[in-house]
Amino acid sequence: MREFGYLRPTDPVEAVRLLVGSPEARYLAGGTNLVDLMKLGVERPRLLVDVSRLPLGDVTPTDGGGLRIGALVTNADLAADPRVRAAYPVLSQALLAGASGQLRNRATTAGNLLQRTRCLYFQDTAKPCNKRSPGTGCPAREGVHRDLAVLGASEQCIATHPSDLAVALAALDAVVELLGPDGPRTLPVTDLHRLPGDRPHEEHRLLPGELITAVAVPPPVPETLSAYRKVRDRASYAFALASAAGILAVRAGRVTHLALVLGGLAPKPWRARAAEQRLIGAPADEASFTAAVEAELAAARPLRDNAYKVPLARNLAVRLLCDLAAKGQAR
Amino acid sequence: MISTTETAVTLEVNGTSRELRLDNRRTLLDALREQLELTGTKKGCDHGQCGACTVLLDGRRVNSCLVLAVTADGSTVTTVEGLAADGTLHPVQQAFLDHDAFQCGFCTPGQLCSAVGLLAEAEAAGEALDEPTVRERMSGNICRCGAYPHIVRAVVEVAS
């Protein structure tokens, strides 16, 4: 690990000023991803700006009836929050599906959104990687890509975004609150991450120095039920091969509201807009769910070893929607 | 806060205040083992994947290999050496003995600290712990010997 300076600002404005003035600086919060990447030599900051003690660690109600989640709320605390468990089951379930108890005690809301891909080639500095070292190539396309993207990838990069939390927040239409050198602004979670195209090293739309201060979740849509489901190689403590977050309302047998986001399949949480549009007003049954999800997945471009993800994601999403519809009818 | 490559920090470790001058790169795990000579906490994968380095930081279980020690300034740390009070084993330690919940023992300090943290989490949430729940919540602690069935039984016994 390269030597680095360490600063612990006491307010967000000071934190932003410190980062903007130091091109090789990084914000440090829970450290569960950044410290690991520093050990691997993937990240080599000259300065860490420790934001972990800034006053951004609370979950508070918003005027509109939603919740504002401070950037530093830990995954464990957010999953356990009674308001989250009652009003946003998809969020609590996604958090508890991720990582381990130890990691959830450290990992933060903002850090979770900005965590880097777990693509093996990105993490191995002995290998080429267009994301880590632009222009060097992508051995994953011909190499080990069983875990990697089938949607939204490019010739240059097939990495997936590993977050479970981001998938749930994308379904909830959450908004990221940012503080930059020119002041605050907001960005929908669905616009936070970029698809790789020919610039896979540019992963998100934050401006230099911008700090995520909170994530605002709107109030639950009336009559909806929500859930998160995840498939992985072992029963616990593994990244998603595929996951789905669904928020569904059904009235008189027809879909009146749907948010569907797929995880583990793409370089960002994959909001299934095509499936959503097909399903609004359509019968809430397995046949129409299947047709809509298949239409969404028509965009998939699997490689040699990850084609299994397409039917896996279809079955997962259809089962999630069927179960939500059945649960809605039963109540 | 100073900006050099070294920083002075104070940690309360197992009830004793310790002042350290630390290379900023030093993890809490290495500070405990190399500087404080508390070698009960084990270095396994060193990447947050195995849980051998689990300690309680301000009462919560964490992977000490992913915590830069400088960031823990002013915090309390409980390691496996600090679980027993006044020469009496912690109930989790006793249950591990009673259930033969280890083989080589390398992962045991992390398993013990993780179990103590998990029990506190469940108590704070008012939750009952059954075997599947304990199994899932201990999944951040890997045991290469496969002593899981006995570990789970030990934790469930203390929980009840």
HADDOCK unambig.tbl for C-alpha pairs under 7 A between the chains (distance, minus, plus):
assign (segid A and resid 3 and name CA) (segid B and resid 5 and name CA) 6.20 0.50 0.50
assign (segid A and resid 3 and name CA) (segid B and resid 25 and name CA) 6.83 0.50 0.50
assign (segid A and resid 4 and name CA) (segid B and resid 5 and name CA) 5.65 0.50 0.50
assign (segid A and resid 4 and name CA) (segid B and resid 24 and name CA) 6.84 0.50 0.50
assign (segid A and resid 5 and name CA) (segid B and resid 3 and name CA) 4.84 0.50 0.50
assign (segid A and resid 5 and name CA) (segid B and resid 4 and name CA) 4.79 0.50 0.50
assign (segid A and resid 5 and name CA) (segid B and resid 5 and name CA) 5.11 0.50 0.50
assign (segid A and resid 6 and name CA) (segid B and resid 2 and name CA) 6.97 0.50 0.50
assign (segid A and resid 6 and name CA) (segid B and resid 3 and name CA) 5.06 0.50 0.50
assign (segid A and resid 6 and name CA) (segid B and resid 4 and name CA) 6.69 0.50 0.50
assign (segid A and resid 6 and name CA) (segid B and resid 24 and name CA) 6.89 0.50 0.50
assign (segid A and resid 7 and name CA) (segid B and resid 1 and name CA) 5.70 0.50 0.50
assign (segid A and resid 7 and name CA) (segid B and resid 2 and name CA) 6.37 0.50 0.50
assign (segid A and resid 7 and name CA) (segid B and resid 3 and name CA) 5.72 0.50 0.50
assign (segid A and resid 8 and name CA) (segid B and resid 1 and name CA) 5.91 0.50 0.50
assign (segid A and resid 31 and name CA) (segid B and resid 66 and name CA) 6.35 0.50 0.50
assign (segid A and resid 31 and name CA) (segid B and resid 67 and name CA) 6.61 0.50 0.50
assign (segid A and resid 32 and name CA) (segid B and resid 66 and name CA) 5.74 0.50 0.50
assign (segid A and resid 35 and name CA) (segid B and resid 66 and name CA) 5.84 0.50 0.50
assign (segid A and resid 36 and name CA) (segid B and resid 47 and name CA) 5.80 0.50 0.50
assign (segid A and resid 36 and name CA) (segid B and resid 66 and name CA) 6.54 0.50 0.50
assign (segid A and resid 100 and name CA) (segid B and resid 137 and name CA) 6.96 0.50 0.50
assign (segid A and resid 100 and name CA) (segid B and resid 139 and name CA) 6.39 0.50 0.50
assign (segid A and resid 100 and name CA) (segid B and resid 140 and name CA) 4.74 0.50 0.50
assign (segid A and resid 101 and name CA) (segid B and resid 137 and name CA) 6.05 0.50 0.50
assign (segid A and resid 101 and name CA) (segid B and resid 140 and name CA) 6.52 0.50 0.50
assign (segid A and resid 102 and name CA) (segid B and resid 61 and name CA) 5.29 0.50 0.50
assign (segid A and resid 102 and name CA) (segid B and resid 62 and name CA) 4.29 0.50 0.50
assign (segid A and resid 102 and name CA) (segid B and resid 63 and name CA) 5.90 0.50 0.50
assign (segid A and resid 102 and name CA) (segid B and resid 140 and name CA) 6.81 0.50 0.50
assign (segid A and resid 103 and name CA) (segid B and resid 62 and name CA) 6.39 0.50 0.50
assign (segid A and resid 103 and name CA) (segid B and resid 63 and name CA) 6.89 0.50 0.50
assign (segid A and resid 105 and name CA) (segid B and resid 60 and name CA) 6.89 0.50 0.50
assign (segid A and resid 105 and name CA) (segid B and resid 61 and name CA) 7.00 0.50 0.50
assign (segid A and resid 105 and name CA) (segid B and resid 62 and name CA) 6.49 0.50 0.50
assign (segid A and resid 106 and name CA) (segid B and resid 62 and name CA) 6.82 0.50 0.50
assign (segid A and resid 236 and name CA) (segid B and resid 136 and name CA) 6.18 0.50 0.50
assign (segid A and resid 236 and name CA) (segid B and resid 139 and name CA) 6.39 0.50 0.50
assign (segid A and resid 237 and name CA) (segid B and resid 139 and name CA) 6.21 0.50 0.50
assign (segid A and resid 237 and name CA) (segid B and resid 140 and name CA) 6.57 0.50 0.50
